[in-house]
Amino acid sequence: MATMAMTLRLSPELDAAADKLAAEQHTSKHSLIVRAFEEFISREEKTRRVLGSIDETKRDYAETIRRLEDA
């Protein structure tokens, strides 16, 4: 797996909070940020799948939904 270097600019407050949390968890800020990014991507992908499923359901059951709205 290839890795890419990047610069991450944090506000002083966020940097201090990351330092504190990393120390409390006995890990590095790098590991903390990578884990946070992985979790964020996972949540976003799940949200995209759920919204896609909703769109599919609305499309497949449009007539039924319309009849229920009129009931």
CHARMM internal coordinates of N, CA and C (Angstrom, degrees):
IC EDIT
DIST 1 N 1 CA 1.4421
DIST 1 CA 1 C 1.5288
ANGL 1 N 1 CA 1 C 107.97
DIST 1 C 2 N 1.3170
ANGL 1 CA 1 C 2 N 115.98
DIHE 1 N 1 CA 1 C 2 N 125.39
DIST 2 N 2 CA 1.4586
ANGL 1 C 2 N 2 CA 120.58
DIHE 1 CA 1 C 2 N 2 CA 177.82
DIST 2 CA 2 C 1.5190
ANGL 2 N 2 CA 2 C 109.54
DIHE 1 C 2 N 2 CA 2 C -79.81
DIST 2 C 3 N 1.3149
ANGL 2 CA 2 C 3 N 115.91
DIHE 2 N 2 CA 2 C 3 N 144.67
DIST 3 N 3 CA 1.4614
ANGL 2 C 3 N 3 CA 119.80
DIHE 2 CA 2 C 3 N 3 CA 176.64
DIST 3 CA 3 C 1.5109
ANGL 3 N 3 CA 3 C 108.73
DIHE 2 C 3 N 3 CA 3 C -112.85
DIST 3 C 4 N 1.3126
ANGL 3 CA 3 C 4 N 114.83
DIHE 3 N 3 CA 3 C 4 N 151.81
DIST 4 N 4 CA 1.4549
ANGL 3 C 4 N 4 CA 121.19
DIHE 3 CA 3 C 4 N 4 CA 179.49
DIST 4 CA 4 C 1.5288
ANGL 4 N 4 CA 4 C 107.87
DIHE 3 C 4 N 4 CA 4 C -117.44
DIST 4 C 5 N 1.2971
ANGL 4 CA 4 C 5 N 116.12
DIHE 4 N 4 CA 4 C 5 N 134.35
DIST 5 N 5 CA 1.4571
ANGL 4 C 5 N 5 CA 120.12
DIHE 4 CA 4 C 5 N 5 CA 175.35
DIST 5 CA 5 C 1.5208
ANGL 5 N 5 CA 5 C 108.66
DIHE 4 C 5 N 5 CA 5 C -83.98
DIST 5 C 6 N 1.3108
ANGL 5 CA 5 C 6 N 115.74
DIHE 5 N 5 CA 5 C 6 N 145.51
DIST 6 N 6 CA 1.4531
ANGL 5 C 6 N 6 CA 119.91
DIHE 5 CA 5 C 6 N 6 CA 176.41
DIST 6 CA 6 C 1.5148
ANGL 6 N 6 CA 6 C 109.00
DIHE 5 C 6 N 6 CA 6 C -151.76
DIST 6 C 7 N 1.2986
ANGL 6 CA 6 C 7 N 114.74
DIHE 6 N 6 CA 6 C 7 N 159.66
DIST 7 N 7 CA 1.4538
ANGL 6 C 7 N 7 CA 120.28
DIHE 6 CA 6 C 7 N 7 CA 176.61
DIST 7 CA 7 C 1.5177
ANGL 7 N 7 CA 7 C 107.89
DIHE 6 C 7 N 7 CA 7 C -103.84
DIST 7 C 8 N 1.3003
ANGL 7 CA 7 C 8 N 116.44
DIHE 7 N 7 CA 7 C 8 N 134.46
DIST 8 N 8 CA 1.4559
ANGL 7 C 8 N 8 CA 121.86
DIHE 7 CA 7 C 8 N 8 CA 178.93
DIST 8 CA 8 C 1.5112
ANGL 8 N 8 CA 8 C 107.73
DIHE 7 C 8 N 8 CA 8 C -119.06
DIST 8 C 9 N 1.3126
ANGL 8 CA 8 C 9 N 115.55
DIHE 8 N 8 CA 8 C 9 N 118.47
DIST 9 N 9 CA 1.4616
ANGL 8 C 9 N 9 CA 119.56
DIHE 8 CA 8 C 9 N 9 CA -179.77
DIST 9 CA 9 C 1.5246
ANGL 9 N 9 CA 9 C 109.11
DIHE 8 C 9 N 9 CA 9 C -101.26
DIST 9 C 10 N 1.3100
ANGL 9 CA 9 C 10 N 116.06
DIHE 9 N 9 CA 9 C 10 N 118.29
DIST 10 N 10 CA 1.4559
ANGL 9 C 10 N 10 CA 122.16
DIHE 9 CA 9 C 10 N 10 CA -179.94
DIST 10 CA 10 C 1.5189
ANGL 10 N 10 CA 10 C 109.48
DIHE 9 C 10 N 10 CA 10 C -111.20
DIST 10 C 11 N 1.3084
ANGL 10 CA 10 C 11 N 115.26
DIHE 10 N 10 CA 10 C 11 N 149.34
DIST 11 N 11 CA 1.4647
ANGL 10 C 11 N 11 CA 118.85
DIHE 10 CA 10 C 11 N 11 CA 172.32
DIST 11 CA 11 C 1.5231
ANGL 11 N 11 CA 11 C 107.32
DIHE 10 C 11 N 11 CA 11 C -64.38
DIST 11 C 12 N 1.3198
ANGL 11 CA 11 C 12 N 117.52
DIHE 11 N 11 CA 11 C 12 N 157.10
DIST 12 N 12 CA 1.4712
ANGL 11 C 12 N 12 CA 119.18
DIHE 11 CA 11 C 12 N 12 CA 177.75
DIST 12 CA 12 C 1.5325
ANGL 12 N 12 CA 12 C 112.03
DIHE 11 C 12 N 12 CA 12 C -57.10
DIST 12 C 13 N 1.3232
ANGL 12 CA 12 C 13 N 116.88
DIHE 12 N 12 CA 12 C 13 N -36.67
DIST 13 N 13 CA 1.4709
ANGL 12 C 13 N 13 CA 120.05
DIHE 12 CA 12 C 13 N 13 CA -179.92
DIST 13 CA 13 C 1.5322
ANGL 13 N 13 CA 13 C 111.66
DIHE 12 C 13 N 13 CA 13 C -67.03
DIST 13 C 14 N 1.3209
ANGL 13 CA 13 C 14 N 115.96
DIHE 13 N 13 CA 13 C 14 N -44.08
DIST 14 N 14 CA 1.4661
ANGL 13 C 14 N 14 CA 119.72
DIHE 13 CA 13 C 14 N 14 CA 179.82
DIST 14 CA 14 C 1.5239
ANGL 14 N 14 CA 14 C 110.63
DIHE 13 C 14 N 14 CA 14 C -68.50
DIST 14 C 15 N 1.3142
ANGL 14 CA 14 C 15 N 116.96
DIHE 14 N 14 CA 14 C 15 N -38.35
DIST 15 N 15 CA 1.4575
ANGL 14 C 15 N 15 CA 120.78
DIHE 14 CA 14 C 15 N 15 CA 177.55
DIST 15 CA 15 C 1.5276
ANGL 15 N 15 CA 15 C 111.03
DIHE 14 C 15 N 15 CA 15 C -62.05
DIST 15 C 16 N 1.3374
ANGL 15 CA 15 C 16 N 116.22
DIHE 15 N 15 CA 15 C 16 N -43.65
DIST 16 N 16 CA 1.4698
ANGL 15 C 16 N 16 CA 120.30
DIHE 15 CA 15 C 16 N 16 CA 178.66
DIST 16 CA 16 C 1.5252
ANGL 16 N 16 CA 16 C 110.75
DIHE 15 C 16 N 16 CA 16 C -64.48
DIST 16 C 17 N 1.3347
ANGL 16 CA 16 C 17 N 116.42
DIHE 16 N 16 CA 16 C 17 N -41.24
DIST 17 N 17 CA 1.4703
ANGL 16 C 17 N 17 CA 119.83
DIHE 16 CA 16 C 17 N 17 CA 178.65
DIST 17 CA 17 C 1.5252
ANGL 17 N 17 CA 17 C 110.52
DIHE 16 C 17 N 17 CA 17 C -64.08
DIST 17 C 18 N 1.3299
ANGL 17 CA 17 C 18 N 117.26
DIHE 17 N 17 CA 17 C 18 N -39.90
DIST 18 N 18 CA 1.4730
ANGL 17 C 18 N 18 CA 120.88
DIHE 17 CA 17 C 18 N 18 CA 178.21
DIST 18 CA 18 C 1.5282
ANGL 18 N 18 CA 18 C 110.25
DIHE 17 C 18 N 18 CA 18 C -66.32
DIST 18 C 19 N 1.3225
ANGL 18 CA 18 C 19 N 116.88
DIHE 18 N 18 CA 18 C 19 N -41.48
DIST 19 N 19 CA 1.4751
ANGL 18 C 19 N 19 CA 119.93
DIHE 18 CA 18 C 19 N 19 CA 176.20
DIST 19 CA 19 C 1.5221
ANGL 19 N 19 CA 19 C 110.95
DIHE 18 C 19 N 19 CA 19 C -57.54
DIST 19 C 20 N 1.3258
ANGL 19 CA 19 C 20 N 115.43
DIHE 19 N 19 CA 19 C 20 N -47.87
DIST 20 N 20 CA 1.4652
ANGL 19 C 20 N 20 CA 120.68
DIHE 19 CA 19 C 20 N 20 CA -177.57
DIST 20 CA 20 C 1.5334
ANGL 20 N 20 CA 20 C 111.14
DIHE 19 C 20 N 20 CA 20 C -62.70
DIST 20 C 21 N 1.3296
ANGL 20 CA 20 C 21 N 116.41
DIHE 20 N 20 CA 20 C 21 N -47.31
DIST 21 N 21 CA 1.4657
ANGL 20 C 21 N 21 CA 119.73
DIHE 20 CA 20 C 21 N 21 CA -178.73
DIST 21 CA 21 C 1.5255
ANGL 21 N 21 CA 21 C 111.34
DIHE 20 C 21 N 21 CA 21 C -65.39
DIST 21 C 22 N 1.3141
ANGL 21 CA 21 C 22 N 117.00
DIHE 21 N 21 CA 21 C 22 N -41.76
DIST 22 N 22 CA 1.4656
ANGL 21 C 22 N 22 CA 120.26
DIHE 21 CA 21 C 22 N 22 CA 178.45
DIST 22 CA 22 C 1.5258
ANGL 22 N 22 CA 22 C 110.58
DIHE 21 C 22 N 22 CA 22 C -60.66
DIST 22 C 23 N 1.3260
ANGL 22 CA 22 C 23 N 117.04
DIHE 22 N 22 CA 22 C 23 N -42.10
DIST 23 N 23 CA 1.4641
ANGL 22 C 23 N 23 CA 120.18
DIHE 22 CA 22 C 23 N 23 CA 178.69
DIST 23 CA 23 C 1.5202
ANGL 23 N 23 CA 23 C 110.86
DIHE 22 C 23 N 23 CA 23 C -64.74
DIST 23 C 24 N 1.3341
ANGL 23 CA 23 C 24 N 116.40
DIHE 23 N 23 CA 23 C 24 N -42.54
DIST 24 N 24 CA 1.4706
ANGL 23 C 24 N 24 CA 120.04
DIHE 23 CA 23 C 24 N 24 CA 179.79
DIST 24 CA 24 C 1.5205
ANGL 24 N 24 CA 24 C 111.65
DIHE 23 C 24 N 24 CA 24 C -63.60
DIST 24 C 25 N 1.3254
ANGL 24 CA 24 C 25 N 117.00
DIHE 24 N 24 CA 24 C 25 N -33.76
DIST 25 N 25 CA 1.4708
ANGL 24 C 25 N 25 CA 121.02
DIHE 24 CA 24 C 25 N 25 CA -178.17
DIST 25 CA 25 C 1.5244
ANGL 25 N 25 CA 25 C 112.39
DIHE 24 C 25 N 25 CA 25 C -95.12
DIST 25 C 26 N 1.3234
ANGL 25 CA 25 C 26 N 116.40
DIHE 25 N 25 CA 25 C 26 N 4.45
DIST 26 N 26 CA 1.4708
ANGL 25 C 26 N 26 CA 121.60
DIHE 25 CA 25 C 26 N 26 CA 178.91
DIST 26 CA 26 C 1.5245
ANGL 26 N 26 CA 26 C 110.98
DIHE 25 C 26 N 26 CA 26 C 53.84
DIST 26 C 27 N 1.3187
ANGL 26 CA 26 C 27 N 115.70
DIHE 26 N 26 CA 26 C 27 N 49.23
DIST 27 N 27 CA 1.4505
ANGL 26 C 27 N 27 CA 121.48
DIHE 26 CA 26 C 27 N 27 CA 179.03
DIST 27 CA 27 C 1.5227
ANGL 27 N 27 CA 27 C 107.94
DIHE 26 C 27 N 27 CA 27 C -140.09
DIST 27 C 28 N 1.3011
ANGL 27 CA 27 C 28 N 116.36
DIHE 27 N 27 CA 27 C 28 N 179.26
DIST 28 N 28 CA 1.4637
ANGL 27 C 28 N 28 CA 119.87
DIHE 27 CA 27 C 28 N 28 CA 178.60
DIST 28 CA 28 C 1.5311
ANGL 28 N 28 CA 28 C 109.80
DIHE 27 C 28 N 28 CA 28 C -94.82
DIST 28 C 29 N 1.3281
ANGL 28 CA 28 C 29 N 115.19
DIHE 28 N 28 CA 28 C 29 N 159.68
DIST 29 N 29 CA 1.4708
ANGL 28 C 29 N 29 CA 118.85
DIHE 28 CA 28 C 29 N 29 CA 174.66
DIST 29 CA 29 C 1.5252
ANGL 29 N 29 CA 29 C 109.35
DIHE 28 C 29 N 29 CA 29 C -61.09
DIST 29 C 30 N 1.3166
ANGL 29 CA 29 C 30 N 116.69
DIHE 29 N 29 CA 29 C 30 N -37.50
DIST 30 N 30 CA 1.4651
ANGL 29 C 30 N 30 CA 120.45
DIHE 29 CA 29 C 30 N 30 CA 178.79
DIST 30 CA 30 C 1.5261
ANGL 30 N 30 CA 30 C 110.52
DIHE 29 C 30 N 30 CA 30 C -56.76
DIST 30 C 31 N 1.3341
ANGL 30 CA 30 C 31 N 116.86
DIHE 30 N 30 CA 30 C 31 N -50.72
DIST 31 N 31 CA 1.4722
ANGL 30 C 31 N 31 CA 120.56
DIHE 30 CA 30 C 31 N 31 CA -179.88
DIST 31 CA 31 C 1.5208
ANGL 31 N 31 CA 31 C 111.15
DIHE 30 C 31 N 31 CA 31 C -61.83
DIST 31 C 32 N 1.2997
ANGL 31 CA 31 C 32 N 116.17
DIHE 31 N 31 CA 31 C 32 N -40.06
DIST 32 N 32 CA 1.4632
ANGL 31 C 32 N 32 CA 121.32
DIHE 31 CA 31 C 32 N 32 CA 179.42
DIST 32 CA 32 C 1.5302
ANGL 32 N 32 CA 32 C 110.88
DIHE 31 C 32 N 32 CA 32 C -61.99
DIST 32 C 33 N 1.3105
ANGL 32 CA 32 C 33 N 116.41
DIHE 32 N 32 CA 32 C 33 N -45.62
DIST 33 N 33 CA 1.4677
ANGL 32 C 33 N 33 CA 121.21
DIHE 32 CA 32 C 33 N 33 CA -178.17
DIST 33 CA 33 C 1.5305
ANGL 33 N 33 CA 33 C 110.63
DIHE 32 C 33 N 33 CA 33 C -69.82
DIST 33 C 34 N 1.3156
ANGL 33 CA 33 C 34 N 117.61
DIHE 33 N 33 CA 33 C 34 N -40.77
DIST 34 N 34 CA 1.4732
ANGL 33 C 34 N 34 CA 120.26
DIHE 33 CA 33 C 34 N 34 CA 177.41
DIST 34 CA 34 C 1.5236
ANGL 34 N 34 CA 34 C 109.87
DIHE 33 C 34 N 34 CA 34 C -60.61
DIST 34 C 35 N 1.3359
ANGL 34 CA 34 C 35 N 117.11
DIHE 34 N 34 CA 34 C 35 N -45.70
DIST 35 N 35 CA 1.4683
ANGL 34 C 35 N 35 CA 120.74
DIHE 34 CA 34 C 35 N 35 CA 179.59
DIST 35 CA 35 C 1.5293
ANGL 35 N 35 CA 35 C 110.99
DIHE 34 C 35 N 35 CA 35 C -62.15
DIST 35 C 36 N 1.3154
ANGL 35 CA 35 C 36 N 116.93
DIHE 35 N 35 CA 35 C 36 N -42.42
DIST 36 N 36 CA 1.4672
ANGL 35 C 36 N 36 CA 120.60
DIHE 35 CA 35 C 36 N 36 CA 179.16
DIST 36 CA 36 C 1.5296
ANGL 36 N 36 CA 36 C 110.36
DIHE 35 C 36 N 36 CA 36 C -62.52
DIST 36 C 37 N 1.3155
ANGL 36 CA 36 C 37 N 117.03
DIHE 36 N 36 CA 36 C 37 N -41.65
DIST 37 N 37 CA 1.4560
ANGL 36 C 37 N 37 CA 121.45
DIHE 36 CA 36 C 37 N 37 CA 179.83
DIST 37 CA 37 C 1.5303
ANGL 37 N 37 CA 37 C 110.91
DIHE 36 C 37 N 37 CA 37 C -66.12
DIST 37 C 38 N 1.3252
ANGL 37 CA 37 C 38 N 116.91
DIHE 37 N 37 CA 37 C 38 N -41.94
DIST 38 N 38 CA 1.4710
ANGL 37 C 38 N 38 CA 120.50
DIHE 37 CA 37 C 38 N 38 CA 177.71
DIST 38 CA 38 C 1.5295
ANGL 38 N 38 CA 38 C 110.45
DIHE 37 C 38 N 38 CA 38 C -61.56
DIST 38 C 39 N 1.3227
ANGL 38 CA 38 C 39 N 116.97
DIHE 38 N 38 CA 38 C 39 N -43.69
DIST 39 N 39 CA 1.4655
ANGL 38 C 39 N 39 CA 120.52
DIHE 38 CA 38 C 39 N 39 CA 179.34
DIST 39 CA 39 C 1.5198
ANGL 39 N 39 CA 39 C 111.17
DIHE 38 C 39 N 39 CA 39 C -65.12
DIST 39 C 40 N 1.3244
ANGL 39 CA 39 C 40 N 117.47
DIHE 39 N 39 CA 39 C 40 N -40.13
DIST 40 N 40 CA 1.4577
ANGL 39 C 40 N 40 CA 121.45
DIHE 39 CA 39 C 40 N 40 CA 178.41
DIST 40 CA 40 C 1.5296
ANGL 40 N 40 CA 40 C 110.56
DIHE 39 C 40 N 40 CA 40 C -61.96
DIST 40 C 41 N 1.3259
ANGL 40 CA 40 C 41 N 116.71
DIHE 40 N 40 CA 40 C 41 N -47.05
DIST 41 N 41 CA 1.4667
ANGL 40 C 41 N 41 CA 120.79
DIHE 40 CA 40 C 41 N 41 CA 179.75
DIST 41 CA 41 C 1.5204
ANGL 41 N 41 CA 41 C 110.26
DIHE 40 C 41 N 41 CA 41 C -61.78
DIST 41 C 42 N 1.3167
ANGL 41 CA 41 C 42 N 117.79
DIHE 41 N 41 CA 41 C 42 N -42.50
DIST 42 N 42 CA 1.4632
ANGL 41 C 42 N 42 CA 121.54
DIHE 41 CA 41 C 42 N 42 CA 179.06
DIST 42 CA 42 C 1.5302
ANGL 42 N 42 CA 42 C 111.18
DIHE 41 C 42 N 42 CA 42 C -60.16
DIST 42 C 43 N 1.3449
ANGL 42 CA 42 C 43 N 116.84
DIHE 42 N 42 CA 42 C 43 N -44.79
DIST 43 N 43 CA 1.4749
ANGL 42 C 43 N 43 CA 120.22
DIHE 42 CA 42 C 43 N 43 CA 178.94
DIST 43 CA 43 C 1.5218
ANGL 43 N 43 CA 43 C 111.15
DIHE 42 C 43 N 43 CA 43 C -64.43
DIST 43 C 44 N 1.3149
ANGL 43 CA 43 C 44 N 116.47
DIHE 43 N 43 CA 43 C 44 N -41.67
DIST 44 N 44 CA 1.4647
ANGL 43 C 44 N 44 CA 120.01
DIHE 43 CA 43 C 44 N 44 CA -179.72
DIST 44 CA 44 C 1.5302
ANGL 44 N 44 CA 44 C 111.22
DIHE 43 C 44 N 44 CA 44 C -64.27
DIST 44 C 45 N 1.3341
ANGL 44 CA 44 C 45 N 117.10
DIHE 44 N 44 CA 44 C 45 N -40.50
DIST 45 N 45 CA 1.4625
ANGL 44 C 45 N 45 CA 120.81
DIHE 44 CA 44 C 45 N 45 CA 178.15
DIST 45 CA 45 C 1.5255
ANGL 45 N 45 CA 45 C 110.47
DIHE 44 C 45 N 45 CA 45 C -64.97
DIST 45 C 46 N 1.3270
ANGL 45 CA 45 C 46 N 117.17
DIHE 45 N 45 CA 45 C 46 N -41.07
DIST 46 N 46 CA 1.4667
ANGL 45 C 46 N 46 CA 120.78
DIHE 45 CA 45 C 46 N 46 CA 178.15
DIST 46 CA 46 C 1.5252
ANGL 46 N 46 CA 46 C 110.15
DIHE 45 C 46 N 46 CA 46 C -63.67
DIST 46 C 47 N 1.3295
ANGL 46 CA 46 C 47 N 116.65
DIHE 46 N 46 CA 46 C 47 N -43.95
DIST 47 N 47 CA 1.4691
ANGL 46 C 47 N 47 CA 120.42
DIHE 46 CA 46 C 47 N 47 CA 178.10
DIST 47 CA 47 C 1.5135
ANGL 47 N 47 CA 47 C 110.29
DIHE 46 C 47 N 47 CA 47 C -59.58
DIST 47 C 48 N 1.3245
ANGL 47 CA 47 C 48 N 117.54
DIHE 47 N 47 CA 47 C 48 N -44.20
DIST 48 N 48 CA 1.4628
ANGL 47 C 48 N 48 CA 121.56
DIHE 47 CA 47 C 48 N 48 CA 179.29
DIST 48 CA 48 C 1.5341
ANGL 48 N 48 CA 48 C 110.92
DIHE 47 C 48 N 48 CA 48 C -60.88
DIST 48 C 49 N 1.3302
ANGL 48 CA 48 C 49 N 117.09
DIHE 48 N 48 CA 48 C 49 N -41.49
DIST 49 N 49 CA 1.4793
ANGL 48 C 49 N 49 CA 119.93
DIHE 48 CA 48 C 49 N 49 CA 178.88
DIST 49 CA 49 C 1.5256
ANGL 49 N 49 CA 49 C 111.05
DIHE 48 C 49 N 49 CA 49 C -65.53
DIST 49 C 50 N 1.3384
ANGL 49 CA 49 C 50 N 117.06
DIHE 49 N 49 CA 49 C 50 N -42.77
DIST 50 N 50 CA 1.4708
ANGL 49 C 50 N 50 CA 120.87
DIHE 49 CA 49 C 50 N 50 CA -179.81
DIST 50 CA 50 C 1.5196
ANGL 50 N 50 CA 50 C 110.34
DIHE 49 C 50 N 50 CA 50 C -63.85
DIST 50 C 51 N 1.3271
ANGL 50 CA 50 C 51 N 116.99
DIHE 50 N 50 CA 50 C 51 N -46.53
DIST 51 N 51 CA 1.4637
ANGL 50 C 51 N 51 CA 119.84
DIHE 50 CA 50 C 51 N 51 CA 179.70
DIST 51 CA 51 C 1.5291
ANGL 51 N 51 CA 51 C 111.16
DIHE 50 C 51 N 51 CA 51 C -63.73
DIST 51 C 52 N 1.3180
ANGL 51 CA 51 C 52 N 117.12
DIHE 51 N 51 CA 51 C 52 N -37.16
DIST 52 N 52 CA 1.4634
ANGL 51 C 52 N 52 CA 120.97
DIHE 51 CA 51 C 52 N 52 CA 175.75
DIST 52 CA 52 C 1.5164
ANGL 52 N 52 CA 52 C 111.22
DIHE 51 C 52 N 52 CA 52 C -62.98
DIST 52 C 53 N 1.3152
ANGL 52 CA 52 C 53 N 116.39
DIHE 52 N 52 CA 52 C 53 N -41.01
DIST 53 N 53 CA 1.4661
ANGL 52 C 53 N 53 CA 121.06
DIHE 52 CA 52 C 53 N 53 CA 178.57
DIST 53 CA 53 C 1.5315
ANGL 53 N 53 CA 53 C 110.68
DIHE 52 C 53 N 53 CA 53 C -65.05
DIST 53 C 54 N 1.3254
ANGL 53 CA 53 C 54 N 116.37
DIHE 53 N 53 CA 53 C 54 N -39.51
DIST 54 N 54 CA 1.4650
ANGL 53 C 54 N 54 CA 120.06
DIHE 53 CA 53 C 54 N 54 CA 177.62
DIST 54 CA 54 C 1.5207
ANGL 54 N 54 CA 54 C 110.04
DIHE 53 C 54 N 54 CA 54 C -63.46
DIST 54 C 55 N 1.3315
ANGL 54 CA 54 C 55 N 117.35
DIHE 54 N 54 CA 54 C 55 N -45.55
DIST 55 N 55 CA 1.4669
ANGL 54 C 55 N 55 CA 120.80
DIHE 54 CA 54 C 55 N 55 CA 178.46
DIST 55 CA 55 C 1.5241
ANGL 55 N 55 CA 55 C 110.91
DIHE 54 C 55 N 55 CA 55 C -60.02
DIST 55 C 56 N 1.3228
ANGL 55 CA 55 C 56 N 116.32
DIHE 55 N 55 CA 55 C 56 N -41.66
DIST 56 N 56 CA 1.4648
ANGL 55 C 56 N 56 CA 121.31
DIHE 55 CA 55 C 56 N 56 CA 179.28
DIST 56 CA 56 C 1.5279
ANGL 56 N 56 CA 56 C 110.52
DIHE 55 C 56 N 56 CA 56 C -63.70
DIST 56 C 57 N 1.3223
ANGL 56 CA 56 C 57 N 116.99
DIHE 56 N 56 CA 56 C 57 N -43.65
DIST 57 N 57 CA 1.4668
ANGL 56 C 57 N 57 CA 121.25
DIHE 56 CA 56 C 57 N 57 CA 179.02
DIST 57 CA 57 C 1.5255
ANGL 57 N 57 CA 57 C 110.68
DIHE 56 C 57 N 57 CA 57 C -64.12
DIST 57 C 58 N 1.3298
ANGL 57 CA 57 C 58 N 116.76
DIHE 57 N 57 CA 57 C 58 N -43.53
DIST 58 N 58 CA 1.4668
ANGL 57 C 58 N 58 CA 120.00
DIHE 57 CA 57 C 58 N 58 CA 178.27
DIST 58 CA 58 C 1.5234
ANGL 58 N 58 CA 58 C 110.75
DIHE 57 C 58 N 58 CA 58 C -61.06
DIST 58 C 59 N 1.3271
ANGL 58 CA 58 C 59 N 116.63
DIHE 58 N 58 CA 58 C 59 N -39.82
DIST 59 N 59 CA 1.4642
ANGL 58 C 59 N 59 CA 120.83
DIHE 58 CA 58 C 59 N 59 CA 179.48
DIST 59 CA 59 C 1.5289
ANGL 59 N 59 CA 59 C 110.68
DIHE 58 C 59 N 59 CA 59 C -68.95
DIST 59 C 60 N 1.3249
ANGL 59 CA 59 C 60 N 117.64
DIHE 59 N 59 CA 59 C 60 N -45.58
DIST 60 N 60 CA 1.4574
ANGL 59 C 60 N 60 CA 121.56
DIHE 59 CA 59 C 60 N 60 CA -176.27
DIST 60 CA 60 C 1.5245
ANGL 60 N 60 CA 60 C 112.87
DIHE 59 C 60 N 60 CA 60 C -70.83
DIST 60 C 61 N 1.3297
ANGL 60 CA 60 C 61 N 116.58
DIHE 60 N 60 CA 60 C 61 N -28.81
DIST 61 N 61 CA 1.4608
ANGL 60 C 61 N 61 CA 120.28
DIHE 60 CA 60 C 61 N 61 CA -176.13
DIST 61 CA 61 C 1.5237
ANGL 61 N 61 CA 61 C 112.27
DIHE 60 C 61 N 61 CA 61 C -118.25
DIST 61 C 62 N 1.3318
ANGL 61 CA 61 C 62 N 116.66
DIHE 61 N 61 CA 61 C 62 N 28.14
DIST 62 N 62 CA 1.4628
ANGL 61 C 62 N 62 CA 121.06
DIHE 61 CA 61 C 62 N 62 CA -176.60
DIST 62 CA 62 C 1.5208
ANGL 62 N 62 CA 62 C 111.67
DIHE 61 C 62 N 62 CA 62 C -57.24
DIST 62 C 63 N 1.3088
ANGL 62 CA 62 C 63 N 117.41
DIHE 62 N 62 CA 62 C 63 N -44.45
DIST 63 N 63 CA 1.4693
ANGL 62 C 63 N 63 CA 120.88
DIHE 62 CA 62 C 63 N 63 CA -178.12
DIST 63 CA 63 C 1.5316
ANGL 63 N 63 CA 63 C 110.55
DIHE 62 C 63 N 63 CA 63 C -65.75
DIST 63 C 64 N 1.3136
ANGL 63 CA 63 C 64 N 117.53
DIHE 63 N 63 CA 63 C 64 N -43.88
DIST 64 N 64 CA 1.4641
ANGL 63 C 64 N 64 CA 121.25
DIHE 63 CA 63 C 64 N 64 CA 178.51
DIST 64 CA 64 C 1.5219
ANGL 64 N 64 CA 64 C 110.44
DIHE 63 C 64 N 64 CA 64 C -62.48
DIST 64 C 65 N 1.3239
ANGL 64 CA 64 C 65 N 116.88
DIHE 64 N 64 CA 64 C 65 N -43.24
DIST 65 N 65 CA 1.4608
ANGL 64 C 65 N 65 CA 120.61
DIHE 64 CA 64 C 65 N 65 CA 178.91
DIST 65 CA 65 C 1.5204
ANGL 65 N 65 CA 65 C 110.31
DIHE 64 C 65 N 65 CA 65 C -62.23
DIST 65 C 66 N 1.3243
ANGL 65 CA 65 C 66 N 117.16
DIHE 65 N 65 CA 65 C 66 N -42.42
DIST 66 N 66 CA 1.4685
ANGL 65 C 66 N 66 CA 120.58
DIHE 65 CA 65 C 66 N 66 CA 179.09
DIST 66 CA 66 C 1.5163
ANGL 66 N 66 CA 66 C 110.81
DIHE 65 C 66 N 66 CA 66 C -61.76
DIST 66 C 67 N 1.3478
ANGL 66 CA 66 C 67 N 117.15
DIHE 66 N 66 CA 66 C 67 N -43.47
DIST 67 N 67 CA 1.4714
ANGL 66 C 67 N 67 CA 119.94
DIHE 66 CA 66 C 67 N 67 CA 178.91
DIST 67 CA 67 C 1.5220
ANGL 67 N 67 CA 67 C 111.18
DIHE 66 C 67 N 67 CA 67 C -64.37
DIST 67 C 68 N 1.3155
ANGL 67 CA 67 C 68 N 118.50
DIHE 67 N 67 CA 67 C 68 N -37.82
DIST 68 N 68 CA 1.4627
ANGL 67 C 68 N 68 CA 121.02
DIHE 67 CA 67 C 68 N 68 CA 178.22
DIST 68 CA 68 C 1.5212
ANGL 68 N 68 CA 68 C 110.68
DIHE 67 C 68 N 68 CA 68 C -67.04
DIST 68 C 69 N 1.3262
ANGL 68 CA 68 C 69 N 117.46
DIHE 68 N 68 CA 68 C 69 N -35.40
DIST 69 N 69 CA 1.4635
ANGL 68 C 69 N 69 CA 120.23
DIHE 68 CA 68 C 69 N 69 CA 178.08
DIST 69 CA 69 C 1.5250
ANGL 69 N 69 CA 69 C 110.66
DIHE 68 C 69 N 69 CA 69 C -64.30
DIST 69 C 70 N 1.3366
ANGL 69 CA 69 C 70 N 116.35
DIHE 69 N 69 CA 69 C 70 N -34.12
DIST 70 N 70 CA 1.4675
ANGL 69 C 70 N 70 CA 121.39
DIHE 69 CA 69 C 70 N 70 CA -177.62
DIST 70 CA 70 C 1.5290
ANGL 70 N 70 CA 70 C 112.44
DIHE 69 C 70 N 70 CA 70 C -82.27
DIST 70 C 71 N 1.3316
ANGL 70 CA 70 C 71 N 116.77
DIHE 70 N 70 CA 70 C 71 N -13.08
DIST 71 N 71 CA 1.4741
ANGL 70 C 71 N 71 CA 119.92
DIHE 70 CA 70 C 71 N 71 CA -176.19
DIST 71 CA 71 C 1.5164
ANGL 71 N 71 CA 71 C 112.00
DIHE 70 C 71 N 71 CA 71 C -73.48
END
COOR INIT
IC SEED 1 N 1 CA 1 C
IC BUILD
